[in-house]
């Protein structure tokens, strides 16, 4: 059974419509997108209902909403739909179909719980079901909706981004994308990849939903003096290299540690963020062999600690492996004017091309990483915004205010959803 929304004092007004935000997974950065989307619409005077799964009842965002009991922001915990049977059960083994079913189910339940008409649905991570839309249609009937795509990479090689050569997969996904953006009710598809709207302008015939760029946000902040931040963190003297976020092997952490183990004058490695089990075991095994000893913060990083870490560290590691999408850590490093050591692949490589933000790695060999470290910490690779290309200039738009403004403007793409 669905749990009723936690805010019993919601005013009932036939003149208002509610914004429904559906996100079953609050891990990683997804809960932030939910939080910021809700803020965008609540600040504009539009009440919001967040629908998510019961496993998120203890999440910090859900607890905050429940505790505040605001009349304009609710959260409803919607169980998974009943298990399908027969042929439908076999079809739902496809994740896109299974998630489409959940969003359709959550929408139906939330409409009943909302107590006001749902006038707009926002999907912070539409990649769950985007490629099922051509076959199953919109999960939200005729209700206007906005989707945010974070994992659409089928177009990368055609726009000059270094990415795996997957011609068959890319052709199939591009065709499914073409059909998906014509779905009923879709008012705008927003992408945190600036190259997708550009590709769409050239490759897609009308009519289709508007495709827009949504700059992956980082709240406005200016770095503190490094010495002051290091004092608060009790960091030892010497250069510090930050690896930040959800810590998995895709961060290139194994290759980085292997290179640092063999460096004579290595920086202090600072790893901050929740680690998966394999990475935790790896770092525990190799930490004794690193000099200076690494600083491992294996937990959720609150805002004040995040601010100090980016202020205190000299460079930020973005030598990721097999990651071709956008990186919020890149945005944070840019905002704090920190040197980055970045992969040449994917959107990270696209933004960092030319080296104005720091050394760019064509591979993750020990020799390449060692060279990049030398450049990053001997002063020759300091960020130089005056040499930034047009790609890097886009990072200046990655503010929370711009994010909220884009979402509000997207809801006005068709006056029926205003």
Phi, psi and omega in degrees: 000142178289148175273134180295154179297143184268082172181085191287357185253022182298126178291140178260118180221123180291347182274349183250152172239154184259147173266124179257122179248120184247122177208107182285342189239119180258018179278166177059224182266000188293323180294330177295319178296321176298312181300312184290324176296316178299316178300319182302316184276323177297319178296336177269006177088016181249119180295149184233146170236125177261125177252128180211179182275155182300339180294348180263009182300329181266004179291149185302322180292315180297317179297321180297316181295317179297316183293324184285332178051047180282145180287344185249007179214118182234163172228134177239136181257111187252120178296161174299152177292163177303147180296136177286162180231162176065222182299322180300324179295321179291322179296323183285000170292340174283119185304320180302319181289317181299316179290324176303318179297318180296315182295322177297316179295313180298323178297314181297315181294315183295327178299323179289319184283339189293330181066358171222156182296134175280115182260348182202137173248134177242129180245102183294342180218083187283349180297343175309315190226007188307316186279000171268344184301320179302333182263326188250352180077187180290137175288353189244022178060229180266001180293132178299144180213156178237135177240147176245120178259134180241349188236017178281107184237002185300338185265356192301311183296329181286344178250012173090013178271136179289115184206163180301149178273102181232069189302317183292313180299316183293322178295314181298314182291326178294322178291319177295321177299315180304319181283325183295322184286358172261011185294152177301134174084341182291113182270323178203139171253121181257142181232136175279003176256112183293344181279342181291313175301324179295316178298319182298319180301327182271324194260338186254128173281156173283158001267152172199166178298154176296141177244123185230163178266128176244105183294121179303120195270157165220128183305142181305129178197149173243139183298143173280169174301130182306321182297320180293317179294321179294324178296317179296326182271354183060039177283145175283165177297164177105165182290149180232136179247126185258129167246122193226147173117211175279115192266104175230177181294342178292346175286356184072025187292324181293315179295322179296313181297318179301320179289319182294327180300333185256000179276141179284322181236069183281149172287165172286124179278126177243114180248114186234121180137163183292128182263145171281170189298318182294317180292322178300315179294318180298313182293324177298322180288322188263345181305319181297343183265000181263136176228121001293162178300139180287160174251114185247116179246090188265072180191173174299137183257113178289168188300318184293321177291319177303315179301314181294321181297313180289333176286322189279325187280150184275329183213160182236133182275123175229029178278058187285157181242123178070024179246117187244356181267194181286159179230119175294333179294325175299317179299315180298317179298319179297316182296328181266006176057044181258145172297138176244147170250110196236152170290155175273357185269158172062200181292330176301312178296323179297315180290325187266001183305140179097342174081009180293336179264352180143179183298143179245130184263123173277342175207171182252034176289158179300321181295317181295318180294318180298318178297317180296322178297317180299316179296318185292326189251359175262004175096348183283346183247025178298146182300141181226090184296335181294338178258010181294142176272181182297330178297311183293328179297333178298332183296338177295342180273355187276064179247159179294322178299317180295321178300311181295319181297319179297318179296318180295320179293325178297325180291344180262005181303329173229128186299341181290344181254011178274000000 
